[in-house]
Amino acid sequence: MISLTKDRFGGVLFLLLSLSYGYYAADIPLLPGDKFEPFHAQTLPYWLAGLGSFLALLLIVSKATPSTQETPLSRANVSLMLGLLALTLLFSLSLPWLGFPATTSLFLIASYWLLGERRLKMLVLASVPFALIFWLLLTEVLEVYIAPARILYW
Amino acid sequence: MLDGMFSGLATALMPFNLLMVVAGCFAGTFIGMLPGLGPISAVALMIPITYTLDPSSGIILMAGVYYGAVFGGSTSSILINAPGCASTLVTTFDGYPLAQKNQAGKALALAAYASFTGGTIGAIILIFTAPALASVSLSFQSADYFALMLLGLTSVAAFSGKGQVIKAMMMTVFGLMIATVGNDVITGAPRYTFGALDLVDGVSFLLLAMATFALAEVMMTIMRGQMHGSEQAMQPVALSSMKLSRDEVKEVAPTIARSSVFGFVVGVLPGAGATIASFLAYGLERNIAPPRLRKMFGKGALRGLAAPESANNAASTGSFVPLLTLGIPGSGTTAIMLGALIAYGIQPGPRLYLDHPDVFWSVIISMYFGNLVLLVLNLPLIPYISRLLAIPPQILNPLIIFFSIIGVYLVSFNTFDIQMMVFITLLAVGLKLLNFPMAPMLLGFILGGMLEKNLSRALVVSDGSFDFLWQRPLTFSIVCITVVILVLPWLFGLVKSRLKATLPAAD
């Protein structure tokens, strides 16, 4: 019986990806007469889907490579990583509304706190002045236009 | 050639460009010192900055960062036994034992001298080989380019290590798949946009590079818990005298010379890169060392430190040969530089030598300056630069994340890019956990558009037939090399397993 190793799991995922990639290749619109050309917009996607499926199947059926010794991931660290990505997502959503200095300061404070920094002085000093100086550098020195916070005009 | 060389020298000697070399070397040394962040991440972090510079200055800055990061990786390998990147892993074998013997200063100095010599010899060979190869490649047609790109993509996969070949190929295909997102380069037909306007222009190279290398690397460091307790580990050991005795210089000089030439040759091979060069040079030196010295390898042998250090720097220089002359990157880092050059509207390849001699030569010449800066400025400043490592990781990591996302945002001013970055980072972390290599994906993505264009042209010229692959001797030779590279790992594996099966029987 084939056991589900890391490699095989990756292979199955890639097979699914290649098959759906190939399925959606049919949706690519072609110009009139393109079907009779040796190469058109759908050609490479179909080839890649086929090649990807073949390689995925090869990985699934090939002999499993001995897994290298890796440090096991702790649930806390995975949550930490997901938390940081969630903060990054929040940064992107709040940037147009709160503006650059406020969003950056809040993002940095929250990230420092999430990673274990609890000193209030450090949380504020390593974020607010940094965000303000960086913002001034961009807008005043490099003359980059950064849209003001929408909340100010609401 | 001389005209171009002088124009390149004039460009490289411009005060601003000299400043870029120095700044790049410093920034690279610092980033390279951080465990987990290597030259690829360091160069990726610089892309947004280079967008504001002219092409020569931008590429010079990137080259400086590249060298600095390799040097920084060696420093952390020697001082805290934590290689900043894969190519300096071998440096820990003998560098850290030397530091433990209270010879950290000597180890750092030797690493710097070896890197400098490796880089210098590499730059000299590059000056002569690159124009020659560039003039030959002027006769290349689309079929040859397609075959070359195939060679580049397969060799990256083939050199990716034991048990990784299929995975690397899958990642190359994945990169090619991502490259097809957006409007088709030939007909303009929208592909895989699913009606989203933000995807019409395709996935941005900068976004992909930052997400898969800068952001994903930081996330992996956090997830592996490497930041906890690292404050203590980051405290560098005390540096001692940086002087080498006459006997010691005599002992390592032939090693440095051999490893430099060897490293350059390995670096030129697309996909091989500095990591393989450093491992091979170390193995070679250990094998040819007299038994008395061989015993010292792994315990603080000067030769064991000099060999990988000169080889990885020479290989870094060597990897610029396929990039500058053929437009095919030899490593993940040069793949990022290729993307940056394309973003500037400069197509690396044989025409680069003719159309932009200033860029071509200034990059080569500034490489040498970069090595000089590392030796003259960085080495004496190492004790001070390494103090930056004392910044607590809970402060440093969010700042790196911030610089990664803001770098992407400041180019497009579109928050959708940050959201896409989060999605790609999550995907990249998942792939890294499943041990899928990332560099082939980036290479596939960068070469995807060019590969499709050249394949389409070649197929149209040959009326839909694949006989263009063997009609011209040049194309056929490249295809043959590709097949050999593709088959070789399997052949080696087969021979090895046969030998294993027959040996016990013979016993």
Interface residues (C-beta under 8 A of the other chain):
Chain A: K6 D7 F9 G10 F14 L17 S18 Y21 Y24 I28 P29 L30 L31 D34 E37 P38 F39 H40 A41 T43 L44 P45 L48 L51 G52 L55 A56 L58 L59 S62 T65 T68 T71 L73 S74 N77 V78 L80 M81 L84 L85 T88 L89 F91 S92 L93 L95 P96 T104 F107 L108 S111 Y112 L115 G116 E117 M122 A126 F130 L138 L142 V144 A147
Chain B: T52 K162 G163 I166 K167 M169 M170 V173 F174 L176 M177 T180 D184 I186 T187 A189 P190 R191 Y192 L215 M219 I222 M223 R224 G225 M227 P392 P393 Q394 I395 N397 P398 L399 I401 F402 I405 I406 Y409 L410 F413 T415 F416 I418 Q419 M421 V422 T425 L426 V429 L431 L433 L434 N435 F436 E452 L455 S456 L459 V460 D463 G464
